[in-house]
Amino acid sequence: MNDFDLVRKNLFRRKLRASLMIVSILIAFMIFGVLAGFYRAFTAGEDRAAADRMITVNKINFTQPMPIAYFNRVRAVEGVRQVTFANWFGGYYQDPKNFIMALAIEPNTYFDVYRSEFEVAPEQLQAFLRDRGSAVVGEKLAAKWGWKVGDRIPLNSNIFSQKSGGHSWDLTIAGIVKGKAEHVDTNFLLFQYAYFDETRSFGKDTIGWMILQTASPENNDRVAKTIDAMFANSTAETSTDTEKAFGKAFAAQFGNIALIVLLVVGAAFVTILMIVGNTMALSIRERTREIGVLKTLGFSGPRILTMVLGESVLLALLGGIPGLAIAALIAVALRNSLANVAPAFAVSPAIALQGVALMIALGLITGIIPALNAMRLKIATALGRG
């Protein structure tokens, strides 16, 4: 019999108690995996943001419009390589529950600014530019609804209405947009701003935000200050920041996800620490005489210390690894339903590694005091206890 056999047998000598502790740890790490997956999904855009891309929005709030006249003025700012703009549409397909991230864009410049992320077949892009009533659809969204080039679809809005009074825009799919990397989300629909602007019943000649690409990231601060100073004291003052900062601010609209993860997981772990730590101390006290016998047989103090720590770490791993596995299954099950809100929702390898590190830390923290007590225990004291 080796030390691992002793650790395993000691851990499961009280099967009910060990099982309850494993279930408690499993639940804690299942919560950690799900919340960490949500946090990763909401912050994925920050990691992908290009250093030379900036976003200009209305200073009041990014939901407030700006005059389209700002577009040409920003394009003339020194240090700006390219500018495009977009307007949120609030789209859905057939049923309001079928939300679609639909944007009215400036087609001649949009794919130039995002050329490092998206690609469209040249002939499809030309067809999109020629037909004002057409749209291009992200590959994932097209696959979800079974759309193909040439299909005509009704796109509804829960925000805008047409001059005729309806809320539906008929669009012909001119192309499919593909991501140039696996992490690029393609759950979206893009159609021409000119068609949208001439048919909507209100908000004419206004845009939601501008995306600009600077000649170099070193120009970002100067360009941002120049743009915001240009529209200072106007009826629609602007706020310009990096794409990463804008993404972070957008995610904050859903709440402080990082704080939620920290509080929920922290509360669960503190509870687990107290429960497991107390249980480990009780378990070691129950085995006081056995530890005395082991020391009599020649087991050294450090070896006893290692065995007790190994027991607590094994307990954490037995509960934590299945917990992360269940969290991964939950992420897979919810992936389609959350595709439009959190397309990157998943328990990534990085989250799994963080989870394993937390398991080991949990095991060491809960086991260190009982292990030190066992290592320092005198043989005479141990054998003398009833």
N, C-alpha and C positions, 0 to 999 in steps of 0.2 A: 504494500500500500504506500503510495507517494503522498506528498503534501496536498496535492489537488484533491485526491480522494477524501482526505481528512476534512478539507475545507467544504467540499460538497456535502459530505455526510453531516457535518456540524450545522450547515445552513438548513438542511431539511430534516433535522431531528424532530422539529415541531412543524409538521407539514402544513397545518392550517395557518399558523402564524406566518410562516414563510410565504404561503400562497397569498395571503391578504396583503403583505408588504409588496409583493411583486405586482399585484393588481393596482395598488396605489401608485407605484412608480410608473406602471404602464399608462395609467390615465394621465399622469402629469406630463409624460413625454409625448403622448398623443396630442394633448393640448398644445404643447410647445411646437410640434411639427406642423400642425394646422395653422397656428397663428404666425409662425415664422414663414410659412408658405405664402400667406396673405401679405405679409410685410414685403417679401421679395417681389410679389406680383405688383404691388402698388409703387415700389421704388425701382422697378426694372428700367423705366424710362430714363431715370437719372443716370444709370450706368451706361446707357447707350447714347446719351446726348453728345453731340459733336461739340468740340471745344470752340469752333469758329461759328457756331450758329447761335443767334440771339432771337428773343421774342419781344415784340412791342405790343402792349395792350393798353386799354384805357386805365388811367391811374386810379379811378374809383374802384374798379373791379374788372376782371377779365371777361365777365358776362356783359359788360356795357360796350356798345359799339363805338367805332371811330369813323370819321368821314373817309371815303375812299380816296379823296384828294391827298391824304397823307402819303399814299403809296408812292407817287412820283417824287414827292419831296424827299422821302427817306432814300429812295433809289439814287438821288443826286448827292447824298452825303459822302464825303471823302472817307475812304476806308471800307465802304460797303461794296462787296463784289456782286451780290445778287439779292433781290428781295422778291418775296411772293406774299400772298395773303390768303386767308381762309375765313369762312363763316360757319359757325355751328348751325346745324339744321334741325336737330332733335327728331331724327328719323325713326320710322318703324315700318315693318313689312306686314301687311294684311291685318295684324292685330297689334294693339299698343304694347302688349307684352313682348313682342318680337322686336326689341330695340336694335337699331342699327346705328353704328357710328358713321353718320353721313356728314360730309363737309362740302360746301360750295367753295371751289378753289379757282385761282387764276391759273389756267392750264398751261400757258406758255412758259411759266417760270417755276411752277411747283416741283416738277420732276427734275429740274436742274438743281434746285436747292437740296433735294433729297436723293440725288443721284447715287450717293454712297450706300443707300439703304434699299431703294426700290428700283425695279426694272419692269418695263413694259415693252413688248415686241414693237419695233419701229412702225410697222404697218398699222398696228392697233392704236398706237399713240397718235398717228396721223389721222386716223378715222375719228378719234376722240376730239382732236382739235378742229376738224372740219364740221362736225355735227354738234351744234349747241345744245341739242336735246339728248345728248348721250352721256354715258357714265363709264367709269372704269371701276372694277370691283376687286378687292383683295382676294388672293387665292383661297384663303381659309373661309371667307364669307361665301364665296362662290360655291365651294365644295359643300358647305353647310346647307345651302338652299338648292343645290343642283343647277345653278345658273351657268349659262355658257354664252359666248360671244354671239350677238344677234338677238338674244332674248329681249323682250320688252316687258318691263316690270313697273308696277305702280309703287312709288315711294311716298309714304305719308309723313306728315310732320305734326308733332304735338305742340309746336310753337308758332309756326307760320301758316298763313293761309294765302290762297291765290286771289287775284283781283276778282275772279269770278265767284269767289266764296268757298271754293273747295279747299281741301287740305292735302290733295294728292297730286304728285308730279309724275307724269309718265316718262320713263327714261329707257333708252336703248343701250344695252351693254355693248360697248365698243372694244373693251379689252380687259384682260386679267392682269392685275399687278402682283408680281412675285417679290418676295424678300430676298435680298442678296446674302443673308445669313440666317441661320436657323432661329435665332432669338428674335428676329424682326417680326412684329405682329402684323398680320394682313387681314384682320377682321374689320374692314372698313369699306365705304363706298364714297367715291369722289365724283362730283359732277360740276358743270361749268357755272361759275358765279354769274356770268352775263345772263344766262337763261333764268337763273334763280332771281336775280335782281329785277329783271323786266317783268316778271310774272307775280312777285309777291305783293301783298296788299299794304304792307307798311315796312318802314326801315330802309327805304330805297337809298342807294348810294352810300351805304354804311357797311363796314366790314368788322369782323370780330377781332382778328389779330393779324399781325404781320410777322413773317419769319424771314430774318435776314442773315446772310452769310457774309462775314467780314473777310477782308483780304488776309488777315492773320489774327490769331487769338490775342496777340499783344495789342491789337487795336480795340478790343472789346470795350474797355472802360471809356476810352475817348469817344467812340462811336455812340455808346449809350448816353453819355452826358450831352453830346451834341444833339441827338434826336430829342431827348426830353426837354432840353433848353429851347429847341425850335418850337415846341408846342406849349410851352409854359404860358400860363394865364389865358389859354384858349378855352373854349367851351368843352373841349375833350382833351384834357392833358394826358400825357402818356407816361408809361413806366416801361423801361427797357432793361432786360436782364438776360443772362445766359440761359440757354435752353435747359440746362441742368437745374438751375435755380427755379425756373418756371415750373418744371416738372415736379419739383419738391413742393412748391406752393400749391400746385393743383392737387397733389396727393393729400396735402394737409386739409383740403376741403372735406375729406372723408373722416377726419379726426387724426390724432397723433397715434398712428399705428404702432410706432416703435414703443411709445409709452404704454399702450394697451398690452402689447406683448410682454414688456418688462413687468408690469404690475400683475398680470394674470399668472404668468409663468413664475414670477418671483414669489407670489403668495402660495402657489402650489408647491414650490420647492422648499420654502421655509417650513410649511406644514409637514412635508415629507421628511425633511431634516430632523424635525423634532420627534416624529413618530419612529423613524428608522434608527436614529441615534439612541433613543430611549430603549428601543427593542434590542439593539445590539448590546447595550450596557447590561440589560437584564440577562441576555443570553450568555454573555461572558461570565456574569456573576454565578449563573447556574452551573457553569463548567469550571468553577474555581479549583475544585479538587482534581479535576482531570488535567488542568493546566499544570498543577503541582506534580502530578504523575509524569506528564510529558517532560517537565524539566528534570525530574529525577532520572528519567531514561536518557537524558543527554540533549534534549532540545534546548537550544540557546535562546536567550531573550530576543535577539533580532529575528530569529526564525519564527518564534511565537508571534511577534509583531507582524511579520509578513503574512502569516496565515490568517490572522484576524482581519487585517486590511484586505487581503484577498477575498475573504468571505463577504465583506461589505461591498467591495467592487463587483464581485460576481452577482450579488443580489441586485445591484443597480443595473447591470447589463442585462440580466434576465428579464427585468421589467421594462427597461428603456428601449431595447432593440425591437421587441414586438410592438411597443407603443409607437415608435417611428414608422414601422411597417404599416400599421393600421392608418396612421396619418397619411402615408403615401397612397393607400387605397382610397381614402376619403377624397384626396386631391384628384385622383383619376376619375372617381365617380362624379365629382362636381365640375370637372373641367369644361364640359360642353355647356352646362347651364350658366357658368360664369365666364364664358368665352368673351363676351362683350365688355364685362366690367373688369375682370382680372384675368386676362388671357395667359399670363405667365404663371398662374397659380400652380405650384407643384412643390413637392419636397425634394429639393435639389441635392446633389451630392455634397455641396458645401453645408447645407442645413444638416444633413445626416452626420457629417464629420463634427459639426458643432455639438450635435446631440450626444455623440459618443464621448466627446471631451467633457461635456456636462455630467454624463453618467459616471465617468471615472472620478471627476471632482466630487460628485455627490457621495460616491463610495468612500473616497479618502476622508472627506470631512466628517461623515457619520461614523467612520470606523476608527479615527485616529485616537480619540480619548480612550475607548475601550481597549484598543490595541496597546497603547502606552501603559495602561493599568495592568494588562496581562503581562507585558514584558517586565515590568518592575516588581511583579508579585514574587514574594519570597516563598521558597518551597515549604518551610515550616508553617508559615501563615496559611498557605493554600491547603495543606493537608490537615491543618488543625481546625478548619471551618467545618461546621456540620451541614 
